[in-house]
Amino acid sequence: MSPQPPIDTDSMLSSQNLKDGLVSSVLGGLAMIARLLLSTEPVTFGWVVRRVLAASITACFVGYAIQDHIASTPLRMAVIGACGYSAPEVLDFVLRYIKKRGEKEINDATPTTKPTPKRRTKSKGKSSR
């Protein structure tokens, strides 16, 4: 088995790759904005910005990842848009899972001490009968 050829970093930083990443990012962000515009629940500005950024970054990474695997441009854009559309829920789930797992590990690592019950002292005075 022959070794793989070295990675050409110049082609990775070409203007076409950067353009594809930007288009993917914008497409994912637009998919999230469209979804938020169709929503009827009230949301804050920070929540919207966080969701749109999560969708854009995820769509950019997906665009780079599937570039050589899907040859059809419309299908590739559909996959990128779908990933951007669903990215915030997936990322929220992953963050909740990591937090829950971390809390479980912390609880398992901390020693539990049982409180010692207080002993009743007998009074040396009169006994009640």
C-alpha positions as CSV (number, residue, x, y, z in Angstrom):
1,M,0.0,0.0,0.0
2,S,1.5,3.3,-1.0
3,P,1.4,6.4,1.3
4,Q,-1.0,9.2,0.6
5,P,0.4,12.2,-1.2
6,P,1.1,15.2,1.0
7,I,-1.8,17.7,1.5
8,D,-1.5,20.8,-0.7
9,T,-2.2,23.7,1.5
10,D,-2.1,26.2,-1.3
11,S,-5.1,24.7,-3.0
12,M,-7.0,24.6,0.3
13,L,-6.6,28.4,0.7
14,S,-7.5,29.1,-2.9
15,S,-10.1,31.8,-3.6
16,Q,-12.6,29.2,-4.9
17,N,-12.5,27.3,-1.6
18,L,-12.9,30.5,0.4
19,K,-15.8,31.5,-1.8
20,D,-17.5,28.0,-1.3
21,G,-17.1,28.4,2.4
22,L,-18.6,31.8,2.4
23,V,-21.5,30.7,0.2
24,S,-22.1,27.7,2.5
25,S,-22.0,29.9,5.6
26,V,-24.5,32.4,4.1
27,L,-26.8,29.7,3.0
28,G,-26.9,28.1,6.4
29,G,-27.5,31.5,8.1
30,L,-30.3,32.3,5.6
31,A,-31.9,28.9,6.3
32,M,-31.9,29.7,10.0
33,I,-33.2,33.3,9.5
34,A,-36.1,31.9,7.3
35,R,-36.9,29.4,10.1
36,L,-36.9,32.1,12.7
37,L,-39.1,34.4,10.6
38,L,-41.7,31.6,10.3
39,S,-41.7,31.0,14.1
40,T,-44.4,32.5,16.2
41,E,-42.6,32.4,19.6
42,P,-41.0,35.5,21.0
43,V,-37.2,35.4,21.1
44,T,-34.4,37.7,22.2
45,F,-31.9,39.3,19.9
46,G,-29.0,37.4,21.5
47,W,-30.8,34.1,21.1
48,V,-31.3,34.9,17.3
49,V,-27.6,35.9,16.9
50,R,-26.5,32.7,18.6
51,R,-28.7,30.5,16.5
52,V,-27.7,32.2,13.2
53,L,-24.0,31.9,14.0
54,A,-24.3,28.3,14.9
55,A,-26.1,27.6,11.7
56,S,-23.6,29.5,9.6
57,I,-20.5,27.9,11.2
58,T,-22.0,24.4,10.9
59,A,-23.0,25.0,7.3
60,C,-19.5,26.2,6.4
61,F,-17.9,23.1,7.9
62,V,-20.4,20.9,6.1
63,G,-19.8,22.7,2.9
64,Y,-16.1,22.0,3.2
65,A,-16.7,18.4,4.2
66,I,-19.0,17.3,1.4
67,Q,-17.3,19.3,-1.4
68,D,-15.6,16.2,-2.9
69,H,-18.4,13.7,-2.0
70,I,-21.4,15.3,-3.7
71,A,-20.8,16.4,-7.3
72,S,-24.3,17.9,-8.0
73,T,-24.3,21.5,-7.0
74,P,-28.1,21.7,-6.2
75,L,-27.9,18.6,-4.0
76,R,-24.8,19.9,-2.2
77,M,-26.6,23.3,-1.5
78,A,-29.6,21.4,-0.3
79,V,-27.5,19.4,2.1
80,I,-25.7,22.5,3.4
81,G,-29.1,24.3,3.9
82,A,-30.6,21.3,5.7
83,C,-27.6,21.1,8.0
84,G,-27.7,24.8,8.8
85,Y,-31.4,24.5,9.4
86,S,-31.0,21.7,12.0
87,A,-27.7,22.8,13.5
88,P,-28.9,24.7,16.6
89,E,-31.0,21.9,17.9
90,V,-28.2,19.4,17.4
91,L,-25.7,21.7,19.1
92,D,-28.1,22.3,22.0
93,F,-28.5,18.5,22.4
94,V,-24.7,18.0,22.3
95,L,-24.1,20.7,24.9
96,R,-26.8,19.3,27.2
97,Y,-25.3,15.8,26.9
98,I,-21.8,17.1,27.7
99,K,-23.1,19.1,30.7
100,K,-25.1,16.1,32.0
101,R,-22.2,13.8,31.5
102,G,-19.8,16.2,33.2
103,E,-22.1,16.6,36.2
104,K,-22.4,12.9,36.5
105,E,-18.6,12.4,36.4
106,I,-18.2,15.2,39.1
107,N,-20.8,13.6,41.3
108,D,-19.1,10.2,41.0
109,A,-15.7,11.7,41.8
110,T,-16.7,13.6,44.9
111,P,-16.8,11.6,48.1
112,T,-20.1,11.5,49.8
113,T,-20.1,11.9,53.6
114,K,-23.0,10.7,55.6
115,P,-23.9,13.1,58.4
116,T,-23.4,11.5,61.8
117,P,-26.6,11.4,63.8
118,K,-26.6,13.5,66.9
119,R,-26.7,11.4,70.1
120,R,-29.2,12.3,72.7
121,T,-27.7,13.0,76.0
122,K,-29.4,11.6,79.1
123,S,-30.3,14.3,81.5
124,K,-29.0,13.7,85.1
125,G,-32.1,15.3,86.6
126,K,-35.5,13.8,87.2
127,S,-36.8,11.2,84.8
128,S,-40.2,11.7,83.4
129,R,-42.7,8.9,84.0
